[in-house]
Amino acid sequence: MTSPSSDSLPLEGTPLIKPSSTDHPLYDSVVEACRTVYDPEIPVNIYDLGLVYTVEISPENEVGITMTLTAPGCPVAGEMPGWVQDAVAPLDGVKDVNVNLVWEPQWGMDMMSDEARLELGFM
C-alpha cells in the first residue's frame, strides 16, 4: 500500500476557506448586496447564513464570490449563483462578477452569524 503523495494533501493549517478581500473599498458594498439575496426556504439572507465563503476583489474591481448552499439538493441550486451575480453586478465600480458554487467545505449551522441564529430561534 502506498501513501498519498504530499502534493495531494492540504498543508496542515491551510484554511479550507480562502480569506476575503476585506480591505478593498468595494467589499462592504458587495457584502450588503449579498445580504439582499435570500434562500427561499429560510428567512435569512445568504451572507448571514454563512453561504458566502469568500469575496475576492481584484485591483481592477473584478469580483469573485465563492459560495455554497445549505444542501446539494437545494431546489434553487441552479438559480442562486445568478441571483448573487445580479445583486452585485450593478454596484458602482464593479467591473465583472463571477460566482463559484462549491460543496467543500460542507456548509454547517455553525457557519451562521449570531443574527441568523437568533432569527431562526437557535439562540
C-alpha positions in Angstrom: 0.0 0.0 0.0 1.4 3.4 -1.0 0.7 6.5 0.9 -0.8 9.5 -0.9 1.8 12.0 -2.2 2.3 15.0 -0.1 1.2 17.2 -3.1 -2.3 15.8 -2.9 -2.9 16.6 0.7 -3.7 20.1 2.0 -1.0 21.6 4.1 -1.7 21.4 7.8 -3.1 24.7 9.0 -4.2 25.7 5.5 -7.6 27.3 5.7 -10.4 25.5 4.0 -12.0 28.8 3.0 -9.8 31.4 1.3 -9.8 34.8 3.1 -11.9 37.6 1.6 -10.6 41.0 0.2 -11.9 42.8 3.3 -9.6 45.8 2.8 -10.9 46.6 -0.7 -13.1 49.7 -0.9 -15.9 47.8 -2.6 -16.0 44.9 0.0 -18.7 46.4 2.2 -21.0 47.2 -0.8 -20.6 43.6 -2.1 -21.4 42.1 1.3 -24.5 44.3 1.5 -25.6 43.2 -2.0 -25.2 39.6 -0.9 -27.4 40.3 2.1 -30.2 41.1 -0.3 -30.3 37.5 -1.6 -32.3 35.0 0.4 -32.7 31.3 0.3 -36.5 31.0 -0.4 -36.8 28.3 2.3 -35.1 30.2 5.1 -36.0 33.7 6.1 -32.3 34.8 6.5 -30.0 36.3 3.8 -27.3 34.1 2.3 -24.4 36.1 3.8 -25.6 35.8 7.4 -26.5 32.1 6.8 -22.8 31.6 6.1 -23.3 30.5 2.5 -20.8 33.1 1.1 -17.4 31.7 1.8 -15.1 34.2 0.0 -15.4 37.6 -1.6 -12.3 38.3 -3.7 -12.0 41.7 -5.4 -9.1 42.4 -7.8 -7.4 45.7 -8.2 -9.4 46.0 -11.4 -12.7 45.6 -9.4 -13.4 42.2 -10.7 -15.4 40.4 -8.0 -15.2 36.6 -7.4 -17.6 35.1 -4.9 -17.2 31.5 -3.7 -20.4 30.3 -2.1 -22.2 27.1 -1.2 -25.8 26.1 -0.5 -27.3 24.5 2.6 -27.6 21.2 0.8 -26.6 19.9 -2.7 -30.2 19.0 -3.4 -31.4 22.6 -2.8 -34.2 23.4 -5.2 -32.6 26.7 -6.2 -29.1 25.3 -6.7 -29.1 26.3 -10.4 -30.5 29.8 -9.8 -28.8 31.1 -6.6 -25.4 32.0 -8.2 -27.3 34.1 -10.8 -29.2 35.9 -8.1 -26.0 36.7 -6.4 -24.4 37.9 -9.6 -27.5 40.0 -10.4 -27.3 41.6 -6.9 -23.6 42.5 -7.1 -23.1 43.4 -10.8 -25.0 46.7 -10.7 -22.8 48.2 -7.9 -20.9 51.3 -8.8 -17.3 50.4 -9.6 -17.8 46.6 -10.1 -16.3 45.6 -13.4 -17.3 41.9 -13.5 -18.8 39.3 -11.2 -18.0 35.6 -11.1 -19.9 33.4 -8.7 -18.4 29.9 -8.0 -20.6 27.3 -6.3 -18.7 24.8 -4.2 -19.6 21.9 -1.9 -16.3 21.8 0.1 -16.2 22.6 2.9 -19.7 21.5 3.5 -22.0 24.1 5.0 -23.0 23.7 8.6 -25.2 25.6 11.1 -22.0 26.7 12.9 -21.3 29.0 9.9 -24.3 31.2 10.6 -23.9 34.6 12.1 -25.3 35.2 15.6 -28.1 37.4 13.9 -29.1 34.4 11.8 -29.1 32.0 14.7 -31.3 34.5 16.7 -33.7 35.0 13.7 -34.1 31.2 13.3 -34.5 30.6 17.1 -31.2 28.8 17.7 -30.1 31.2 20.4 
